[in-house]
Amino acid sequence: MPKTEITKAALGSCLRELMAQKGLSQITIKDITTKCGVSRNAFYYHFRDKYDLIHWIFYSETLPVINTFSDPDRYLDGFVCLCKYMLENREFYMEVFHYVGQNSLSESLVESYFELMKIHILTVYAQIGYRLGEDELYILARLEAYAYVGIIMEWVKGGMHENYMIYFEKLKKVKTGLTFPLEPTEMTEYTVAKQEFDLRRKTI
């Protein structure tokens, strides 16, 4: 492992140990560097702040889990595995997700799911020969991203109960049971209606 990654891993480990003793808001950069035995300059060489370090911990640990399901059609499996990982690290993520301000993990997670959902939606619609406009893709992907992260945040606020699998499996069943995207006949009706709407809008 490169020296840079060793240092990052050590800082991450020290932060987790400190969080087992006190809240994230009470932990300073000095606390982390003192415990890790490195200078402040060494910390700032790798991370902007403690939240940046948290992001690194999260993505370095969860990307291998999520990437197991890189197939866009299996994104729900990736979502369930992500939540399973979070449950296994419940105390850490209960504390991490309490912070919802700028540079928060929840905010970053929305952006990650936004990119993931864009790929999924493009793939699904391409299968039926329909090309989405940029604005349509943006809206659909944004709605999906906020929905999934919203479910995670609701779960966290509720105490990250252990019977999460029942809830998430129901989510998976509902999502896979929905007709998405529209069937070809419905798509034709949708396309005609959209064309009529656009025409009326131009004549106003």
Protein Blocks (a to p, Z undefined) as FASTA:
>chain_A
ZZklmmmmmmmmmmmmmmmmmcfklpcfklmmmmnopafklmmmmpmblmlmmmmmmmmm
mmmmmmmmmpfklmmmmmmmmmmmmmmmmmmmmmmmmpccehiaklmmmmmmmmmmmmmm
mmmmmmnopacdfklmmmmmmmmmmmmmmmmmmmmmnopaaklmmmmmmmmmmmmmpccd
ddfklmmmmmmmmmmmmmmmmmZZ
